[in-house]
Amino acid sequence: MAFWTKPYWEDTVREIIPESVSDTFHSATDLATQNIDYEINFDFDRVKDQVSMLYSSVIDSIQNSEQEQEQEPEPEPEPVEKPELTIPDEQSFSVGNVELGDTKAVVEEMYGEPMRENENEYGVKWSTYHENYQNFMMVAYDEQDVVRGLFTNQDLISSQHDLELGVPKSAVNETLGEPEEVIRNGWFNYQINSKGEYDIYHMDGSYVTIFYDIHEDDEMTAIQLIDENLESSKRALYTPSSEPLKEGFEYQLFDLTNATRVNHGLSVLEWNEDVRGTARDHSTDMAENQYFSHTNLEGESPFDRMREDEISFISAGENLAYGQFSSIFAHQGLMNSQGHRENIVNNRFTELGIGVDFNEDNQPFYTENFLDK
């Protein structure tokens, strides 16, 4: 799996922006080629057979004399009691006392009905459980309502190995050993090259992905558990595009963003359907016309596009990502890039719209548009 990143900032409030930070790439090919020249020899024609990850971020602020006054701090969300975690019985890890192999009835007895259900890359649905984005977790069920996938980026992780949210990467590696280097699906294999941002372990009949926060001393920041049979059900690295999958990726990325904001003591963002349309249009444009940039082929910036769609704002920001095969991997990657992270945890923003579309190779383009009205 190949990984490239190049944040791009445009901020009318800043007086000085280093030229190296202001550079932008107008196509995925330019970005990959320039990074590869400095790092490794790599045949770009093989990109379609591997996972490419590209990120870009931009922020714009419009301020008048009143808005230049110091902003009052956001009120912290009302705390919700965390469930008392127990060591899992069958599996090495559990999320919110839920293990792979549990039933939907068991989950809903503890947490009630899900807040949202939508399509994921495995052809099943992520069911999302939370209380105003606290005690946040995602659960995937098979046709028999058995838990086959779990995810959380909050303090709901319990383990037979005494590993929990916030432990360093070194402790994970010392406890679990060397992570996988290749995922062998049966239909396809792919090389893992996470640049240290996550490790994948094949254990207990499942694939355990542990994500790290490189801005917090490589602490364990999230976990995904996928049953090995669900993983092997994928027929290709990239799931074929569909309208339900586009919507699923959009809402999953929205929920993940709000769960992260709660982790940082920030208020949750409201979904903006109009902004979602602007974001979706840009993802479609990039996918169809084979470029990757905040500036479209007509020379319009994200803020031009929002204004053209009659969306007003005081401040706004945009994150772009390309090539991640799920919103989970896209979000965790964005959080490990400083520019994108700053958009996600910006206490000025109040609303968010996300648009996703796919190119002819079923590779997703993600556009996040943040704003404050």
Solvent accessible surface area in square Angstrom, and as a share of the most:
residue,aa,sasa,rsa
1,M,7,0.03
2,A,12,0.09
3,F,26,0.11
4,W,11,0.04
5,T,50,0.29
6,K,53,0.22
7,P,41,0.26
8,Y,28,0.11
9,W,20,0.07
10,E,64,0.29
11,D,19,0.10
12,T,98,0.57
13,V,76,0.44
14,R,115,0.42
15,E,172,0.77
16,I,148,0.75
17,I,56,0.28
18,P,78,0.49
19,E,142,0.64
20,S,74,0.48
21,V,56,0.32
22,S,38,0.24
23,D,64,0.33
24,T,48,0.28
25,F,27,0.11
26,H,108,0.48
27,S,24,0.15
28,A,19,0.14
29,T,67,0.39
30,D,62,0.32
31,L,3,0.01
32,A,0,0.00
33,T,60,0.35
34,Q,90,0.40
35,N,24,0.12
36,I,15,0.08
37,D,109,0.56
38,Y,187,0.71
39,E,103,0.46
40,I,93,0.47
41,N,157,0.81
42,F,46,0.19
43,D,74,0.38
44,F,60,0.25
45,D,116,0.60
46,R,130,0.48
47,V,10,0.05
48,K,125,0.53
49,D,115,0.60
50,Q,31,0.14
51,V,1,0.00
52,S,1,0.01
53,M,9,0.04
54,L,1,0.00
55,Y,0,0.00
56,S,9,0.06
57,S,0,0.00
58,V,1,0.01
59,I,10,0.05
60,D,9,0.05
61,S,5,0.03
62,I,78,0.39
63,Q,63,0.28
64,N,72,0.37
65,S,88,0.57
66,E,121,0.54
67,Q,67,0.30
68,E,117,0.52
69,Q,127,0.57
70,E,166,0.75
71,Q,93,0.41
72,E,145,0.65
73,P,116,0.73
74,E,41,0.19
75,P,105,0.66
76,E,134,0.60
77,P,29,0.18
78,E,142,0.64
79,P,112,0.71
80,V,46,0.27
81,E,157,0.70
82,K,91,0.39
83,P,33,0.21
84,E,151,0.68
85,L,46,0.23
86,T,82,0.48
87,I,122,0.62
88,P,9,0.06
89,D,121,0.63
90,E,140,0.63
91,Q,33,0.15
92,S,7,0.05
93,F,4,0.01
94,S,1,0.01
95,V,0,0.00
96,G,0,0.00
97,N,38,0.20
98,V,0,0.00
99,E,18,0.08
100,L,16,0.08
101,G,42,0.41
102,D,39,0.20
103,T,59,0.34
104,K,51,0.22
105,A,75,0.58
106,V,65,0.37
107,V,0,0.00
108,E,49,0.22
109,E,151,0.68
110,M,87,0.39
111,Y,56,0.21
112,G,32,0.31
113,E,143,0.64
114,P,30,0.19
115,M,120,0.54
116,R,67,0.25
117,E,84,0.38
118,N,16,0.08
119,E,43,0.19
120,N,1,0.00
121,E,6,0.02
122,Y,25,0.09
123,G,51,0.49
124,V,30,0.17
125,K,107,0.45
126,W,2,0.01
127,S,2,0.01
128,T,3,0.02
129,Y,4,0.02
130,H,25,0.11
131,E,96,0.43
132,N,87,0.44
133,Y,19,0.07
134,Q,25,0.11
135,N,18,0.09
136,F,0,0.00
137,M,0,0.00
138,M,1,0.00
139,V,0,0.00
140,A,0,0.00
141,Y,20,0.07
142,D,33,0.17
143,E,163,0.73
144,Q,132,0.59
145,D,69,0.36
146,V,27,0.15
147,V,0,0.00
148,R,71,0.26
149,G,0,0.00
150,L,0,0.00
151,F,0,0.00
152,T,0,0.00
153,N,5,0.03
154,Q,12,0.06
155,D,64,0.33
156,L,1,0.00
157,I,3,0.02
158,S,13,0.08
159,S,9,0.06
160,Q,87,0.38
161,H,65,0.29
162,D,132,0.68
163,L,7,0.03
164,E,96,0.43
165,L,47,0.23
166,G,33,0.32
167,V,25,0.14
168,P,64,0.40
169,K,45,0.19
170,S,77,0.49
171,A,30,0.23
172,V,0,0.00
173,N,40,0.20
174,E,153,0.68
175,T,64,0.37
176,L,32,0.16
177,G,31,0.30
178,E,155,0.70
179,P,34,0.21
180,E,62,0.28
181,E,123,0.55
182,V,34,0.19
183,I,3,0.01
184,R,162,0.59
185,N,12,0.06
186,G,78,0.75
187,W,151,0.53
188,F,39,0.16
189,N,96,0.49
190,Y,25,0.09
191,Q,97,0.43
192,I,21,0.11
193,N,59,0.30
194,S,16,0.11
195,K,103,0.44
196,G,30,0.29
197,E,19,0.09
198,Y,12,0.04
199,D,10,0.05
200,I,9,0.05
201,Y,10,0.04
202,H,86,0.39
203,M,37,0.17
204,D,69,0.36
205,G,32,0.31
206,S,2,0.02
207,Y,25,0.09
208,V,4,0.02
209,T,4,0.03
210,I,0,0.00
211,F,3,0.01
212,Y,1,0.00
213,D,17,0.09
214,I,74,0.37
215,H,69,0.31
216,E,85,0.38
217,D,126,0.65
218,D,51,0.26
219,E,67,0.30
220,M,2,0.01
221,T,34,0.20
222,A,0,0.00
223,I,0,0.00
224,Q,7,0.03
225,L,4,0.02
226,I,1,0.01
227,D,15,0.08
228,E,63,0.28
229,N,110,0.56
230,L,19,0.10
231,E,14,0.06
232,S,43,0.28
233,S,50,0.32
234,K,17,0.07
235,R,145,0.53
236,A,46,0.36
237,L,20,0.10
238,Y,15,0.06
239,T,31,0.18
240,P,90,0.57
241,S,47,0.30
242,S,46,0.29
243,E,85,0.38
244,P,74,0.46
245,L,2,0.01
246,K,33,0.14
247,E,68,0.30
248,G,0,0.00
249,F,3,0.01
250,E,0,0.00
251,Y,48,0.18
252,Q,4,0.02
253,L,0,0.00
254,F,12,0.05
255,D,2,0.01
256,L,0,0.00
257,T,0,0.00
258,N,0,0.00
259,A,0,0.00
260,T,8,0.04
261,R,0,0.00
262,V,20,0.12
263,N,73,0.37
264,H,85,0.38
265,G,22,0.21
266,L,21,0.10
267,S,32,0.21
268,V,44,0.25
269,L,4,0.02
270,E,117,0.52
271,W,61,0.21
272,N,16,0.08
273,E,96,0.43
274,D,105,0.54
275,V,0,0.00
276,R,25,0.09
277,G,31,0.30
278,T,4,0.02
279,A,0,0.00
280,R,41,0.15
281,D,92,0.48
282,H,4,0.02
283,S,0,0.00
284,T,35,0.20
285,D,37,0.19
286,M,0,0.00
287,A,5,0.04
288,E,126,0.56
289,N,71,0.37
290,Q,142,0.63
291,Y,9,0.03
292,F,4,0.02
293,S,4,0.02
294,H,3,0.01
295,T,44,0.25
296,N,13,0.07
297,L,112,0.56
298,E,130,0.59
299,G,54,0.52
300,E,41,0.18
301,S,22,0.14
302,P,3,0.02
303,F,5,0.02
304,D,60,0.31
305,R,19,0.07
306,M,0,0.00
307,R,111,0.40
308,E,119,0.53
309,D,70,0.36
310,E,162,0.73
311,I,11,0.05
312,S,81,0.52
313,F,24,0.10
314,I,50,0.25
315,S,1,0.01
316,A,0,0.00
317,G,0,0.00
318,E,1,0.00
319,N,1,0.00
320,L,0,0.00
321,A,1,0.00
322,Y,14,0.05
323,G,0,0.00
324,Q,0,0.00
325,F,18,0.08
326,S,1,0.01
327,S,0,0.00
328,I,3,0.01
329,F,11,0.05
330,A,0,0.00
331,H,1,0.00
332,Q,14,0.06
333,G,6,0.05
334,L,1,0.01
335,M,15,0.07
336,N,12,0.06
337,S,10,0.06
338,Q,88,0.39
339,G,2,0.02
340,H,0,0.00
341,R,18,0.07
342,E,62,0.28
343,N,0,0.00
344,I,0,0.00
345,V,37,0.21
346,N,28,0.14
347,N,57,0.29
348,R,62,0.23
349,F,0,0.00
350,T,55,0.32
351,E,29,0.13
352,L,0,0.00
353,G,0,0.00
354,I,0,0.00
355,G,0,0.00
356,V,0,0.00
357,D,14,0.07
358,F,18,0.08
359,N,27,0.14
360,E,158,0.71
361,D,52,0.27
362,N,44,0.23
363,Q,2,0.01
364,P,2,0.01
365,F,7,0.03
366,Y,1,0.00
367,T,0,0.00
368,E,1,0.00
369,N,2,0.01
370,F,0,0.00
371,L,0,0.00
372,D,20,0.10
373,K,113,0.48
